[in-house]
């Protein structure tokens, strides 16, 4: 669980996770947020997140898959709330997110060379059929 708070924004999250041994690990959490934009404009909503993670010791490789579903149009992340308040013209070009899917593959290149990351993501927004990849 956890919380985020600002003068006109608040969110709280609660989740569960399970170590699946050799199969990896999974987790699920729910976040409820309340975003106040003016005295008569307050939005509330929920977000659901599913996460799968697996490490392959033989190759020193990690896989991470995560999916977010913003179940109501009134859900704003702290970043989206700040963007809408500070730059409303720019914010409404896309609006707030409806869903996000992301996969990350991390490959160690050895102690002297760091890591190589490959990330693929796909986002959808409310009020548009556009997809961001």
C-alpha positions as CSV (number, residue, x, y, z in Angstrom):
1,X,0.0,0.0,0.0
2,X,0.9,3.6,-0.1
3,X,-0.3,7.2,-0.5
4,X,0.5,10.3,-2.4
5,X,-0.8,13.7,-1.3
6,X,-0.6,17.3,-2.5
7,X,-2.7,20.4,-1.6
8,X,-5.5,19.4,-4.1
9,X,-4.6,15.8,-4.9
10,X,-4.7,12.5,-2.9
11,X,-4.4,8.9,-3.8
12,X,-4.1,5.6,-1.8
13,X,-3.1,2.2,-3.0
14,X,-3.5,-1.3,-1.6
15,X,-2.1,-4.5,-3.2
16,X,-1.1,-8.1,-2.8
17,X,1.8,-10.1,-4.3
18,X,2.8,-13.7,-4.5
19,X,6.2,-15.3,-5.1
20,X,5.7,-18.2,-7.5
21,X,9.2,-19.7,-7.0
22,X,10.7,-20.7,-10.3
23,X,7.8,-19.2,-12.2
24,X,8.5,-15.7,-11.0
25,X,6.3,-13.4,-9.0
26,X,2.9,-11.6,-9.5
27,X,1.2,-8.7,-7.9
28,X,-2.1,-6.8,-8.1
29,X,-3.0,-3.5,-6.7
30,X,-5.8,-0.9,-6.7
31,X,-5.4,2.8,-6.4
32,X,-8.1,5.3,-5.6
33,X,-7.4,9.0,-6.5
34,X,-9.2,12.3,-5.9
35,X,-8.1,15.3,-7.9
36,X,-9.4,18.8,-7.3
37,X,-9.1,21.2,-10.2
38,X,-11.3,24.1,-8.9
39,X,-14.0,24.7,-6.3
40,X,-16.6,22.9,-8.5
41,X,-14.4,20.4,-10.4
42,X,-13.3,17.4,-8.4
43,X,-12.6,14.1,-10.1
44,X,-12.3,10.7,-8.5
45,X,-11.5,7.3,-10.0
46,X,-9.7,4.0,-9.6
47,X,-6.7,2.3,-11.3
48,X,-5.9,-1.4,-11.4
49,X,-2.4,-2.7,-11.9
50,X,-1.2,-6.3,-12.6
51,X,2.6,-7.0,-12.6
52,X,4.5,-10.2,-13.5
53,X,8.3,-10.4,-13.0
54,X,10.7,-13.2,-13.7
55,X,14.5,-13.5,-13.4
56,X,16.5,-16.0,-15.4
57,X,19.6,-16.7,-13.4
58,X,21.5,-18.7,-16.1
59,X,21.6,-15.7,-18.4
60,X,21.3,-12.9,-15.8
61,X,18.1,-11.7,-17.6
62,X,15.0,-10.2,-16.1
63,X,11.5,-9.9,-17.6
64,X,8.8,-7.5,-16.3
65,X,5.3,-7.2,-17.7
66,X,2.8,-4.7,-16.3
67,X,-0.7,-3.7,-17.2
68,X,-2.7,-0.7,-15.9
69,X,-6.4,-0.2,-16.4
70,X,-7.8,3.2,-15.4
71,X,-11.4,2.1,-14.8
72,X,-13.0,5.5,-14.7
73,X,-12.3,8.7,-16.6
74,X,-12.0,10.5,-13.4
75,X,-8.8,8.8,-12.4
76,X,-5.7,11.0,-12.6
77,X,-2.1,10.2,-11.6
78,X,-0.3,12.9,-9.7
79,X,1.6,13.8,-12.8
80,X,-1.6,14.0,-14.9
81,X,-3.2,16.2,-12.3
82,X,-0.3,18.6,-12.2
83,X,-0.1,18.7,-16.1
84,X,-3.8,19.5,-16.3
85,X,-3.6,22.3,-13.7
86,X,-0.4,23.8,-15.0
87,X,-0.7,23.4,-18.8
88,X,-4.4,22.7,-19.6
89,X,-3.9,23.4,-23.3
90,X,-1.1,20.8,-23.6
91,X,-2.9,18.3,-21.4
92,X,-6.0,18.2,-23.5
93,X,-4.1,17.1,-26.6
94,X,-4.1,13.6,-25.2
95,X,-6.0,13.8,-21.9
96,X,-5.7,11.3,-19.1
97,X,-4.8,7.6,-19.7
98,X,-7.4,4.8,-20.1
99,X,-4.9,1.9,-20.2
100,X,-1.2,1.1,-20.4
101,X,0.7,-2.1,-21.1
102,X,4.5,-2.3,-20.7
103,X,7.1,-5.0,-21.1
104,X,10.7,-4.7,-20.1
105,X,13.6,-7.1,-20.8
106,X,16.8,-6.4,-18.9
107,X,20.1,-8.1,-19.9
108,X,23.2,-7.8,-17.8
109,X,26.3,-7.2,-19.8
110,X,28.6,-8.0,-17.0
111,X,30.0,-6.0,-14.1
112,X,32.2,-3.7,-16.3
113,X,29.5,-3.0,-18.9
114,X,26.2,-2.4,-17.1
115,X,22.8,-3.5,-18.5
116,X,20.9,-3.4,-21.7
117,X,17.2,-2.5,-21.5
118,X,14.4,-3.2,-24.1
119,X,11.0,-1.7,-23.2
120,X,7.9,-1.8,-25.3
121,X,4.8,0.1,-24.2
122,X,1.3,0.9,-25.5
123,X,-1.0,3.6,-24.0
124,X,-4.6,4.5,-24.8
125,X,-6.4,7.7,-23.6
126,X,-10.0,8.7,-22.9
127,X,-11.9,10.5,-25.7
128,X,-9.6,9.3,-28.5
129,X,-8.8,6.2,-30.5
130,X,-5.2,7.2,-30.8
131,X,-2.6,4.7,-29.4
132,X,0.8,5.8,-28.2
133,X,3.6,3.3,-28.5
